[in-house]
């Protein structure tokens, strides 16, 4: 969840016990965000933070 907050995104709802029907033994979860940005913009914001975090870990 910290990646979403760092990207300026506030989750409106979270559920960490959701299961995907094809793999019912895996609890993957999901979050719901307000519709301020397109999906691509949201994913790009999260990706930038993940890349930055990986760059810090590799140093």
Backbone as a ProteinNet text record, in pm:
[ID]
protein_1_A
[PRIMARY]
XXXXXXXXXXXXXXXXXXXXXXXXXXXXXXXXXXXXXXXXXXXXXXXXXXXXXXXXXXX
[TERTIARY]
80.9	0	85	206.6	289.3	323.3	332.1	362.1	249.1	126.4	13.9	14.2	43.8	43.4	157.3	274.2	386.3	356.6	278.1	242.5	128.9	77.3	-31.9	-167.8	-178.8	-304.3	-355.9	-482	-543.7	-642.1	-617.1	-713.1	-843.3	-956.2	-1085.2	-1132.4	-1085.2	-1125.4	-1014.9	-989.9	-891.7	-951.5	-906.6	-948.9	-833.7	-770.7	-654.4	-689	-814.8	-856	-924.2	-919.3	-984.2	-905.8	-977.8	-914.9	-955.1	-859.6	-885.7	-948	-1059.7	-1130.9	-1046.9	-957.8	-879.4	-773.7	-728.1	-630.2	-688	-783.1	-854.4	-767.4	-653.1	-563.9	-472.2	-472.9	-388.3	-474.6	-436	-505.3	-423.3	-467.6	-388.4	-432.5	-560	-610.5	-621.4	-684.3	-695.8	-723.5	-705.4	-739.1	-829.6	-907.2	-993.2	-952.8	-925.2	-883.9	-992.6	-991.2	-1083.5	-1046.1	-1143.6	-1121.3	-1073	-950	-890.4	-801.3	-740.5	-644.1	-685.9	-627	-650.8	-569.9	-601.3	-528	-380.2	-351.4	-212.2	-136.4	-197.3	-131.8	-106.7	-202.8	-187.3	-73.3	-70.8	35.6	171.9	179	306.6	356	267	307.3	360.4	292.8	337.4	469.8	483	605.7	726.3	709.7	820.8	870.1	777.3	817	884.7	836.5	898.9	1040.2	1058.8	1192.1	1287.2	1239.7	1322.7	1361.9	1268.7	1297.2	1399.6	1387.3	1483.3	1621.5	1627	1755.9	1826	1750.4	1808.9	1859.9	1787.9	1828.5	1954	1974.2	2088.9	2218.4	2210.3	2331.4	2404.9
-120.1	0	126.1	119	238.1	292.1	205.7	252.5	339.2	304.1	384	520.5	523.4	651.5	740.4	681.5	760.1	814.6	744.8	789.6	891.1	923	1018.4	955.6	825.7	753.9	706	730	686.2	573.5	454.3	344.6	372.9	351.7	371.2	243.4	129.2	0.8	-100.7	-187.4	-294.2	-425.4	-533.2	-666	-761.5	-810.4	-896.8	-1045	-1079.2	-1219.4	-1268.6	-1190.6	-1226.9	-1338.6	-1430.9	-1542.9	-1540.3	-1567.7	-1578.2	-1715.2	-1723.6	-1851.6	-1967.1	-1939.9	-2047.4	-2101.2	-2015.4	-2057.4	-2024.6	-2102.7	-2071.7	-2085	-2148.5	-2165.8	-2044.9	-1948	-1829.1	-1710.3	-1643.1	-1520.7	-1402	-1340	-1232.9	-1093.8	-1071.4	-942.6	-841.1	-727.2	-618.1	-487.7	-376.7	-244.9	-175.2	-79.8	0.1	145.6	214.5	354.1	441.6	570.5	665.2	682.7	713.1	726.9	868.8	901.6	1031.1	1020.9	904.8	883.3	760.8	747.3	626.8	512.1	390	272.9	282.6	329.2	340.6	440.2	552.9	653.1	598.6	525.9	467	366.4	277.6	177.4	241.8	347.3	416.1	480.7	540.1	600.9	495.5	383.2	275.3	217.9	201.9	145.7	234.3	364.5	456	436.8	422	400.5	265.3	162.3	30.4	30	95.1	102.4	178.1	285.8	361.3	278.5	199.7	114.6	7.3	-52.5	-154.7	-94.6	27.8	93.9	117.4	153.6	173.7	42.7	-67.7	-197.4	-250.1	-219.8	-274.5	-200.9	-85.4	-8.1	-65
0	0	0	49.5	56.8	-81.5	-182.6	-317.5	-370.4	-340.3	-387.3	-319.8	-190.8	-120	-167.7	-194.2	-245.2	-384.1	-460.7	-595.7	-592.3	-474.5	-463.1	-483.6	-462.7	-482	-347.3	-320.4	-195.4	-223.2	-171.3	-190.7	-116.4	-182.5	-117.7	-49.7	-100.2	-43.1	-68.8	29.6	12	60.5	2.1	45.2	18.8	125.6	108.6	113.6	124.5	131.1	3.7	-103.3	-228.9	-297	-357.1	-427.5	-574.1	-658.8	-801.8	-827.7	-900.4	-915.6	-970.1	-1061.7	-1120.3	-1023.5	-932	-830.8	-693.7	-649.2	-525.4	-401.4	-410.7	-296.2	-275	-368.1	-358	-318	-211.1	-168.9	-217.1	-323	-382.5	-336.6	-320.1	-275.7	-388.5	-356.9	-452.6	-379.7	-449.6	-396.7	-497.4	-448.8	-535.3	-515.9	-627.2	-624.8	-684.8	-646.5	-707.8	-854.5	-936.6	-1080.8	-1113.3	-1068.1	-1100.3	-1223.1	-1241.8	-1349.5	-1430.6	-1549	-1627.7	-1568	-1607.5	-1557.9	-1591.9	-1711.8	-1755	-1668.2	-1637.6	-1553.2	-1413.1	-1358	-1224.8	-1224.6	-1323.7	-1331.1	-1350.8	-1430.4	-1450.3	-1321.5	-1243.6	-1116.2	-1019.5	-1011.6	-922.7	-972.7	-1104.1	-1161.8	-1134.2	-1142	-1114.1	-971.3	-877.6	-738.3	-719.1	-785.1	-772.9	-830.9	-944.8	-1005.4	-913.1	-853.8	-759.6	-638.9	-588.5	-472.9	-508.8	-625.3	-668.9	-689.9	-740.5	-761.5	-627.8	-525.1	-391.7	-334	-357	-303.4	-370.7	-497.5	-569.8	-538.4	-475.6	-442.8	-325.9
[MASK]
+++++++++++++++++++++++++++++++++++++++++++++++++++++++++++

